């Protein structure tokens, strides 16, 4: 089992907020799952992957983001 961390964004952050560590807070995975338990579907994904919620279906889809930029 690999232990790591997740970074979750609401999608409404102003450009550049992810570069300001004062804008981040650490929470347990359990707290995040209380907000949205559909995140549990990604628990076994490999590190450095990204998902985005499809606004039409409400479901998460694997994103084409690679370490800091869209491809």
C-alpha positions in Angstrom: 0.0 0.0 0.0 1.4 3.4 -1.0 0.8 6.3 1.4 0.6 9.7 -0.1 -1.5 12.7 -0.3 -4.2 14.1 -2.5 -4.8 17.6 -3.6 -8.4 18.6 -4.1 -9.6 21.8 -5.8 -13.1 23.1 -6.1 -12.6 24.4 -9.6 -13.4 28.0 -8.5 -9.9 29.0 -7.3 -8.4 32.1 -8.9 -5.5 31.5 -11.2 -2.3 31.1 -9.2 -3.9 30.1 -5.9 -2.2 26.6 -6.2 1.2 28.4 -5.9 0.4 30.0 -2.5 0.8 27.4 0.3 -1.1 29.6 2.7 -4.2 28.8 0.7 -3.9 25.0 1.4 -5.1 23.1 4.5 -4.6 19.5 5.4 -7.6 17.4 6.1 -8.1 13.6 6.5 -9.3 11.6 3.7 -12.4 10.8 5.8 -13.3 14.4 6.0 -13.0 14.7 2.2 -15.2 11.6 1.7 -17.8 13.2 4.0 -18.0 16.0 1.5 -18.1 13.7 -1.6 -17.8 9.9 -1.2 -17.5 9.4 -4.9 -13.8 10.2 -4.4 -13.4 6.7 -3.0 -13.5 5.3 -6.5 -10.0 6.8 -7.1 -8.3 5.4 -3.9 -6.2 2.8 -5.9 -5.2 5.2 -8.7 -1.5 5.7 -9.3 0.1 9.0 -8.1 0.2 12.0 -10.4 -3.2 11.4 -11.9 -6.0 13.9 -12.2 -9.7 13.8 -12.4 -12.3 16.5 -13.2 -16.0 16.5 -12.7 -18.0 16.5 -15.9 -20.5 19.3 -15.3 -23.1 17.7 -17.6 -23.1 14.2 -15.9 -21.8 15.1 -12.4 -19.3 12.2 -12.7 -15.6 12.4 -12.4 -13.5 11.6 -15.5 -9.8 11.1 -15.9 -8.2 14.4 -16.9 -5.5 15.0 -19.4 -3.5 17.1 -17.0 0.2 16.2 -16.6 2.2 17.7 -13.8 1.2 21.3 -14.0 -0.1 21.7 -17.5 -2.9 20.4 -19.7 -2.0 18.2 -22.6 
